[in-house]
Amino acid sequence: MIKRVRKRFIMIAMIAIIICTTILVVTINLVNFIQVDQQVDRILNSIANNNGVFTPKPGSMLGMGGRGGAPQEMQYETRYFSVKIGTDGSMQTELTHIASVDEDAAIALAQEALEDNVGLTSYIDTYKYIVYSGKDGETSVTFIDCESRIKMLRSLALSSLGIEGVGVLVMFLIIFFSSKRAIQPVIESSEKQKRFITDASHELKTPLTVIATNMDILTMDLGDNEWVQGTQKQVSNLRRLVNNLVSLSRLEEENTMLAEEKFNLSKAVRESAEPFMSMAEFDGCTVKMEIPEAVQITGDESMVRQLATILCDNAVKYVSKGGDIGVKVEKHGRRAVLEVSNSCDDEIPKETLKRLFDRFYRADESRTKEHGKSSFGIGLSIAKAIVEKRGGKISAMQDTTRRVTFRAEL
């Protein structure tokens, strides 16, 4: 459990950091692009208002967000050209302020730009242009070469992404090495809980043994007595609960040593299921076991037998009257799958299916069959702990026919 809590803590922290840094990087780059784009628009409008000539006003701060012209040095840094289209369709180019564009290229770009409406600005490749009408009725198209600005924007974007990546990596290392300290209160609380369960279980065993012995003596003296039998039944239930709690506590310990041996899964499941299937057949249920021969896996055989016992016991308790139960084993590569299913009268909500593996949770006590057994709602918690201890998964699902299936991947 501690490992899961630590992984979840790291995952949530990293997701929050990645979202925050990504929003920050995107915002910085977006604001920078908007500022550069607005600066280019102001320069284009300045050229358009001066009949195709860039004439900055002395001391103006256009390049820094002002509304006037532009700093005087900017006219030497800005590469631009214009194309005038006369009323007769003739084209005249002004290429004094750019060297990388010839007359044919300028005319081709202007013809492409004329497809837009007059007064609108847009981009063609690395050029931004404005189409406007002159005082003499001619149409003019002015282009600014934005290649250097685009390279600057791209460089900033790549640099910020690189810095974000390095920052996220550094934060991951910091969170990873400090996460154990961050969840230390959870670790201490869990350890205290496990210690309490173990200590309480040992303390309860002695009085339960004494009570059971006394009841046996009373049975010899009094014979069959309903009060003695009731007490014996409750003592038996308490013993089973104590043993289950101890088993669950040990399974959830981080340093629990597990057996590593190759064994016959088919044989283990079949032998564990047969007593419960016989009980189900006696009650009029149909039993179907699909267990191929000699499915071999490596692990702890006693735990797998306990898992199969818990799932089969659960199926027998909650199968519909006269219904059917299925036990199935499959092999998928290195993993084996154990499925135990049973017909059900009621439709189980999805939220309830998710909670079936919680400790002491029982969806509906009234559905438990009367086999002289009681249910504490802890068996499926043990099943989940067994599967997850081996790195597997267990789930509960219900299909459209209301059939409930427990699937454990080993």
N, C-alpha and C positions, 0 to 999 in steps of 0.2 A: 504493500500500500504506500509506503514511504517513497519508493521509487516512482510510483505513478503520480503522487502529489508533487514531487520534485520536478518531474518531466512536465507536468501541467503548469506549474509555476513558471518554469523557464519558457515554455511555449507561449503562455499568455503575455509574459513580459516582453518577449521578442516580437510578438505580433504588434503589441502596442508601440514599441520603439520603431519598428519598420513602418507602421502606418504614419506615425508622427514625422519621422525623418523624410518619408516620401512626400507627404503633404508639404513640408518645408521646402524641399528641393524643387518640387513642381511649382510652388508659389513663387520662389525666387526666380526661376527661369521664365515663368509666365510674365511676371512683373517686368523683368528685364526685356523680354521680347516686346511687350506693349510699349515700353518707353522708347526702345529703338524704332519701332514701327511708327510711333507718333512723331518722333524726330524727323524721320524720312518724310512723313506726310507734310510736316511744316515746311521742310525744304522744298518739296514739290510745289506746295501752294505759293511759297515765296517766288519760285521761278515762274510759275504760271501768272502771278500778279505783276511780274516785271517783264512780260512779253518774251519769255524763254531765256532770260538772263539771270544768273545768280548774283544779286547785288546786296550783300548783307549790310545792315545798318551798323555803324560803328558803336561798339560797346553793348550790342544787343546780346541776349542770353537765350536764343532759340534752342541752341544745343543743350541747354540746361533746364528747359521747361518753360522758357518765356514765350511771349506771344508775338514778339517783333520779328526781326530778320534772323540773322545767325552770326556767330562770331566771325570776324573778318578772315581768320586763318582757315575756316571751314570751306571757303570757296576753292581753296587749293587742295583740300583733301577729298572733296566730293567729285566723283567722276559721273558726268551726266551728258546727255545729248538730246536733241529735239528734232522733231520732224513736223514741218508745216504742210498741210494739205490745202491747196488753193481751191477756189470755187469751181475751177475747171478740172479738178482731179490731179493736178500736177503736185509733185512732192519735192520739198526742199529740206535738206538736212543740215544740221548744225553739229559738227563733230569736233569742235575745237577743244572741248574739255574731256575727251576720252580717246584713247589710242587703240583699244582692243576691239572696236567695232568699225566696220567699213560702211560705205553708203548702202550697199545692197542689203547687208544684215540689218541696218537701221530701218530701211524701208519695209523689210519683211516683218520686223517686230512691230512697226507702226500699223501695218495692215492687220496684224493679229489683234492688236490692242483696240482697233476701231470697232471691233465686234461688240465692245462694251458700250454702255451709255455715256454720253458726255458728262463730265463732272465727277465720274467715279474713278477710284484708284484701285489697282490690283497688281498682281505679280505675274511675270512671265519669266520662268527660270529664276535667275538671280537678279532680275531687274524689276523694279517697281515703277509704275508709270501713272500718269494722270492725263486724261483727255479733256481738253477745254477749248472754248471758242475765243478767238482773238477779237480785238476791236474792229478789225477790217472784215470780219465775217469768216475768216479762215479758221480751219480746225487745226489745233496743234496737239502733239503728243510728246510729252517730256518723260524721259527715262532716267532713273538713277541706278547705277551699278551698286548693288547691295552685297556683293560677294564677300567683301572683307567683314561686313557686319554679320552676315550669316555664319561665316567661319568663327567669328568671335562668340556668337550665340551657341554654336555647336561645341566650341571648346569649353565654354562655361558649363554647358549641360553635361558633357563627358566628365569634366573635372568634379562637378558637384555629385554626379553619380558615383564616381570613384571614391570621393571623400565619404559619401554616405555608406558605401560598401565597407570601407575600412572602419568607419565609426560603428556600424552594426556589428562587425566582427569583434571589435574591442569590447563593445557592450555585452556581446554574447559571452566572451571569456570572463568578464567581470561577474555577470549574472550566474554563469555556470559555477564558478568557484565560490560565490557567496550565497548560492541558493540553499545549500545545506544549513547555513547559519540562519537564513531567513525563515526556513520552515522548522527550525529547532523546537519551537513550542509545540508544533504538531507532532514531531517525533517523540518528545517527552510525554505528551498526552497519550499517544498511542502505546508507548511502552508501559506507562502506568496502567492503562486499561488492560493490556495483555497480562501484566503481572497480577492485577487484581483478579482477573478471571481464573488464572492458574492457581493463585493462593486460595481463592474462595472455593474452587473446585476440590482442592485437597482437603480443605476444612469441612466441606459438606460430605465427603465420602465416609468419614467415620460415623457421624450420626445416622446417615442413611443405612450403613451396614448394621448398626445397632438396632434401628427400627425394623429392618428386614428380618433380623434374627429373632427379635421379640415376636414379630408377627408369625414367624414359622413355629415358634414355641406355643403361641396361642392357638394356632391351627391344630397342633397335636393335642392340646387340652380341650378345645371347644369343638373341634371338627369344622365342617364348612360353616362359615359365618360371613354374611354379606359385608359387615363392617370391616372385618379383618381382610377380606378379599379386596375391598375398595382401597384400604390403606396399602396393601401390597401392590396394587396396580399403580397407585400414585408414586410409591417409592420406585417402582420400575421405571416410570416415566421420568422422574427426577434424575435417576441414574443415567438414563439415556441422554437427557438434556445436558448434564454435567460433562459426559464423555464427548458430546458433540461440540460443546463450547471449548473444551480443551483441544480437540482436534482442529477446530477452526483457528484458535489462537496460535497453535503451532504452525499451521499452514501459512499464516500471514507473517510469521517471523522471517526477517530478511536472510538470516544465516542458516536456515533449515537445510540439512543435508538430505538429498533425495537419492534413491537407489537408481543406478544406471545399469540396467540389464535388459537383454533382448528376451522378449516373451511372446507367447501366442495370444494376441488380442482376441481372436475369435473364440478361443476356448475360455478366456477370462470373462468375456461378456456373456457367453452362453450359460456358463455355470452360475453367474450372478443373476441372470434374468430368469432362469427356469423356475425357481420357487415362486416368484411373483406371477409368472405366466400361468403356472398351474392354479394359483389362487384365482386369477382372472377367469380362466376357463371354468372353474368350479362355480363362479358367480354368473355364468352364462355369457361371458364375453368371447369374442373371436380374437385369436392371437395369431400374428404373422411375424415370423422371425426370418430376416434376410441377412444371414451371417455367413459369408464365404469361409471356406476352410483355410486355416493356416495364414491369417493376416498377422505379420510380425511387425512389432514396433519396439523401440528402445525407451525404457522409462521405469517407473515404479509400478509394478504389477498390483500391489495391494491398494494403491491409490486409485488405479483404473477400476479395479473391482468395486471399490467403495463408490466411485462415480456412477458405475452402471447400476449398482444397488439403489442409490438415491433416486436416479431418474426412473427406474422401473417401479420403485415404491410409489413415487409421485404419480406415475401414470395409472397405477392400480387404484389409488385413492380418488382420483378425479375423473376417471373414465365414466362416460354416460352409461346408464343402466342398459345392459345388453349390447353395449357398443363394441368397439374393437381397439386393440392395442398393437402397435408395430414396433419392432426393434430391428435396426438396420446398421450394418457396419460396411464402410467403404474405404478404399485406399486410394489416395491421390498423391502420387509421388512419395515424398518423405512424410507426408501427413496422413493420418487416418481420421475418419469421421464417424462418430457414433450418434445416431438419431433414435430417439424414443418418442413415439407419438401416440396420441389417444383421441378418440372421438369425444366431443364435448357438447353438452346441451346449450350452454350459454355463450354469448359473444363476449369476448374479453377485450376491453379497451386497450389501445396501444400503450397508454401510460401505465396501466396495470401490468402489462407484459414486461415492461422495463423494470418494474419494481419487484418482480417475482424473486429476484436474486438478493433482495435486501434482507438483512437479519430480522427474524421474527415477523416477517410480512406474510399475511395470508389474505388472498384476494376475497375469498368467500368461504367461511368456515362451514356454512350449511351445505356446501357441495362435497365435503369430505365423506367418503363412504364409511359406513359403520362396520369396521372389521375388528372392533375391539382395540383400535389404535388411536393415538392422539397425535396431533401434528403441532410442532412448535414453530414452524416457519423458518427453520434454520438449515434444513437439509440442502436446499438449492444454493444457499450461501456457501456451504462446504463444497458443493459441486463446482461452483464458480471459482473458489479458491484453488481447488485441485487443478482445474484446467489452466488457469492463469499462471499457476506456479510453474507449469511446463511451457509457458509462452504461447498457449493456445487461446482459443476464443470459444465462448458459449453464448447461445442466444435462444430466445423463445419466440415463436411466431404462431399465428393462427391464420389458416387459409379461409377461402370463401365458404367452405363446408363446415366451418367452426372446428376443424381438426387442429389440435394444439401439438406442436412439434418442438422438442428441445434438441438443439444441434450443438454437439461439442466437437471442436477440431483439436485433435491431439497431436 
